[in-house]
C-alpha cells in the first residue's frame, strides 16, 4: 500500500512539473516573444565562479539553490493574451499562494509562491505582469529552494523584468 501511495505521489509531482514545462515552452522561440531560460546545469556552472566581493558571493550562493528560470516578455497583444490565459490555467492547477497583487495605471502584477519549510523559504516563484497598451507583458517562473530575501540579489544581477516589484515582495514577506 505504501508503494502505491509513493508511486501515485511521484506521478502527480512529475505531471505537475511536466505540465509547467509544456505550458510555458510554447512561448520559447516565438516571434515577438523574448525569452530567457536558464536550467539547473547552467546554474551549477555559474555557481563555480570565483568571487572576491560579498555581493557577488551572495549571488553565487543563491544560484546554487536554483533549478530553473523561465522569463517570457512580449508587447504583442496576441501573445500577451495567450500568456494571460496560460498563466490563469497554471495558477488554477498549481498549489501556489498569492504573495502580492498590484494594480497600478492599468498594469496588473501578480506574484505567487510555493513555500518551503519556512515562511521565507520558496520552492517556486511565479510572476505575471499584465501589460496594457504599449506596456510589456511578462511571465516568469523560478524554481529551486531559496529564500525570498535573497531574490533581490538575483533580480539585480540578472536585470530581470519586474525586479522593482520582486524587491518589494521580498520586503513584504518578512
BELCORDA-V422008 format. One record per residue. PHI is phi in whole degrees, -180 to 180 (none if undefined). BURIAL is # if it has 9 or more other ideal C-beta (glycine too) atoms within 8 Angstrom, else .. D_LAST is the distance of its C-alpha to the last C-alpha in Angstrom with 2 decimals. Layout:
PHI/BURIAL/D_LAST  PHI/BURIAL/D_LAST
//
This chain:
none/./40.63  -63/./37.62  -63/./38.67  -64/./38.84  -63/./35.34  -63/./34.04  -63/./36.03  -62/./34.80  -63/./31.13  -64/./31.79  -63/./33.63  -62/./30.86  -64/./28.21  -66/./30.64  -66/./31.54  -64/#/27.97  -66/./27.53  -64/./31.02  -62/#/30.48  -62/#/27.51  -62/./29.65  -65/./32.64  -60/#/30.95  -84/#/29.43  -65/./32.29  -67/#/34.63  -89/#/33.11  -70/#/33.78  79/./36.91  -88/./37.60  -64/./39.18  75/./36.95  -126/#/33.76  -88/./32.08  -141/#/30.21  -131/#/28.32  -129/#/28.24  -125/./27.16  -102/./27.85  -52/./27.06  -61/./30.26  -68/./29.36  -61/#/25.92  -63/#/27.86  -65/./30.36  -64/#/27.86  -70/#/26.11  -89/./29.49  -62/./29.52  -88/./30.44  -128/./28.17  -119/./28.67  -104/./25.72  -65/./22.19  -65/./20.51  -68/#/22.77  -64/#/22.20  -61/#/18.43  -61/#/19.63  -64/#/22.18  -61/#/19.87  -68/#/17.69  -57/#/20.96  -62/#/22.12  -95/#/19.45  -98/#/20.39  -110/./23.18  -158/#/23.81  -132/#/23.02  -131/#/24.95  -131/#/24.96  -126/#/27.69  -133/#/28.50  -150/#/31.44  -111/#/33.07  -78/./35.76  -61/./35.74  -63/./37.09  -69/#/34.50  -62/#/31.68  -65/./32.93  -66/#/33.16  -64/#/29.57  -63/#/28.47  -61/./30.69  -65/#/29.47  -61/#/25.79  -61/./26.55  -63/#/28.59  -64/#/25.98  -65/#/23.25  -71/./25.81  -98/./26.52  -89/#/23.22  -89/./20.85  -111/#/17.80  -111/./15.36  -72/./14.64  -90/#/11.23  -163/#/12.80  -140/./16.35  -128/./17.96  -124/./21.68  -135/./23.05  54/./26.76  77/./27.60  -108/#/24.99  -103/#/22.69  -119/#/19.49  -124/#/17.93  -126/#/15.07  -125/#/15.04  -138/#/13.69  -112/#/15.25  -74/#/12.92  -102/./14.17  -68/./14.53  -120/./10.93  -62/./8.03  -92/#/6.72  -84/#/10.49  -122/#/12.36  -97/#/16.14  -148/#/16.73  -121/#/15.38  -123/#/17.89  -130/#/18.28  -131/#/21.32  -112/#/22.39  -90/#/25.53  -77/#/27.69  -124/./30.41  65/./33.79  -92/./33.65  -72/#/29.87  -79/#/28.81  -99/#/27.38  -128/#/24.83  -122/#/24.01  -136/#/21.67  -132/#/20.88  -130/#/19.15  -120/#/19.55  157/#/19.06  -146/./16.76  -133/#/14.00  -97/./10.41  -59/#/8.54  -63/./7.93  -78/#/11.72  -63/#/12.58  -61/#/13.29  -63/#/15.96  -64/#/17.58  -64/#/17.76  -72/./19.31  -67/./21.74  -93/./22.87  53/./23.00  -76/#/21.69  -64/#/22.21  80/#/19.26  -63/#/17.34  -65/./16.51  -70/#/14.91  -64/#/12.98  -64/#/11.73  -62/#/10.60  -63/#/8.92  -67/#/6.92  -76/./5.86  -71/./5.61  -68/#/3.83  -56/./0.00
//
